[in-house]
Amino acid sequence: MLIDALIELVIEKGYEPVTVRDIVVRAHINRSTFYLHFQDKKDILDEMTNEVLTDLKQSMANPPAFNLTDAMKDFRVLNKPIESAVKLFSHVQNYSALYAKMLPEVHFRDQVLRTIKNQLPSTPTEEIVIDFVTNGIVGIMLYWLNNGMKESVEEISLEQTKLALAIESFK
């Protein structure tokens, strides 16, 4: 209830103006209950961020049978996006109001970038490519959020797949 209250408040007015009092009033609990679980509003923000980033990480996991060659074929023949891209943008859609408010914030964006980067397979020689792809994914997320999410999850996932596979073909 506390985390849901914080999410609602951050969406309404951003993080900085939110107080512990705002959170407990919105959650319909007393202050002492808040302090049983959290030290301060930064503590609850960290917990909320961890929950969102854990869900992001899970959404990006490719199925065990994932094969890049098959993904390229599915895209070229069937115009089918990579499954993890669909799950990623479904995740963004589920948290769209929160991402729209928080992704422009440097600290949150850095955590999102780090989470995405850790989900991408890499070797030291590909570090620049991984950084490019990671920032590209966040750029697509921001584009989608800032433009009213006009594209469906499937359509935006297809755009992400096009870009990812184009980069892969340059290797």
Secondary structure as UniProt FT lines:
FT   HELIX           2..13
FT   TURN            16..17
FT   HELIX           20..27
FT   HELIX           31..37
FT   HELIX           41..60
FT   TURN            64..65
FT   HELIX           68..78
FT   HELIX           83..94
FT   HELIX           96..102
FT   TURN            103..104
FT   HELIX           106..119
FT   HELIX           124..126
FT   HELIX           127..146
FT   TURN            147..149
FT   HELIX           153..170
//
